[in-house]
């Protein structure tokens, strides 16, 4: 089974959020780096057409609620 571009995007965003959070907790990010900036840098150009801020927000909300329950 091959992942669709949308599925790849969800996996990459979710991983980007996790890495961003870890680096933020360790104070290892450059100042003024937002989660959105960080996620944009880790997404391959060939699937960026699937990217939207709403998708990043939705994944962030889901991951946050899943970890807090």
Secondary structure, DSSP 4 states (H G I P E B T S, - for coil): -PPPHHHHHHHHHHHHHHHHHHHHHTT-SPTT--HHHHHHHHS-GGGGGG--HHHHHHHHHHHHHHHH-
